[in-house]
Amino acid sequence: MIYKILQTGDWHLGRTNHSIITSTGYHTKFLDTIEAVEQIKKIIKEEQINVFIFTGDWAQISKPNPQYN
């Protein structure tokens, strides 16, 4: 059996360097991450990924703002 694996990581949610707050109240970097997740979901479906692996840091700090949970 052949497994298709997709790996990603180090998203650092909550990082705001070079980011602005939009009219939605969210930083542009957070919105970029949401868009990237949507693209990942599309790839998983289209490529029939069997295993998704997330490595590294998902948050910029150890106690991220609850809006990122």
C-alpha positions as CSV (number, residue, x, y, z in Angstrom):
1,M,0.0,0.0,0.0
2,I,1.3,3.5,-0.9
3,Y,0.6,6.3,1.6
4,K,0.5,9.9,0.6
5,I,1.8,12.1,3.4
6,L,1.5,15.9,3.8
7,Q,3.6,17.6,6.4
8,T,3.5,21.2,7.6
9,G,4.4,23.1,10.7
10,D,5.7,26.2,12.5
11,W,2.6,28.3,11.8
12,H,3.2,30.6,14.8
13,L,-0.4,31.8,15.2
14,G,-0.5,35.0,17.0
15,R,2.6,36.4,15.4
16,T,1.9,40.0,14.3
17,N,5.2,41.2,12.8
18,H,4.6,43.1,9.6
19,S,0.8,42.6,10.0
20,I,-2.1,45.0,10.3
21,I,-5.5,44.6,11.9
22,T,-8.2,44.4,9.3
23,S,-11.8,45.6,9.6
24,T,-12.7,42.1,10.9
25,G,-10.5,42.7,13.9
26,Y,-8.0,40.0,12.9
27,H,-4.4,40.5,11.9
28,T,-3.6,39.9,8.3
29,K,-1.2,37.1,9.2
30,F,-4.0,35.2,10.9
31,L,-6.2,35.6,7.9
32,D,-3.4,34.4,5.7
33,T,-3.1,31.3,7.9
34,I,-6.8,30.6,7.6
35,E,-6.5,30.9,3.8
36,A,-3.5,28.5,3.9
37,V,-5.6,26.0,5.9
38,E,-8.3,26.1,3.3
39,Q,-5.7,25.4,0.6
40,I,-4.3,22.5,2.7
41,K,-7.8,21.0,3.0
42,K,-8.3,21.2,-0.7
43,I,-4.9,19.5,-1.4
44,I,-5.8,16.7,1.1
45,K,-9.0,16.1,-0.7
46,E,-7.8,16.4,-4.3
47,E,-4.6,14.4,-3.7
48,Q,-6.2,11.9,-1.5
49,I,-3.7,12.4,1.3
50,N,-3.7,9.5,3.8
51,V,-1.6,11.1,6.6
52,F,-1.4,14.8,7.6
53,I,1.4,15.6,10.0
54,F,1.8,19.0,11.7
55,T,5.2,19.6,13.3
56,G,6.7,22.5,15.1
57,D,5.0,25.4,16.8
58,W,1.4,26.2,16.1
59,A,1.4,29.3,18.3
60,Q,3.9,32.2,18.6
61,I,3.7,32.1,22.4
62,S,3.0,29.5,25.0
63,K,-0.4,31.1,26.0
64,P,-1.9,32.4,22.7
65,N,-4.8,34.8,22.6
66,P,-8.0,32.7,22.8
67,Q,-9.2,34.1,19.4
68,Y,-6.6,31.8,17.8
69,N,-7.9,28.6,19.5
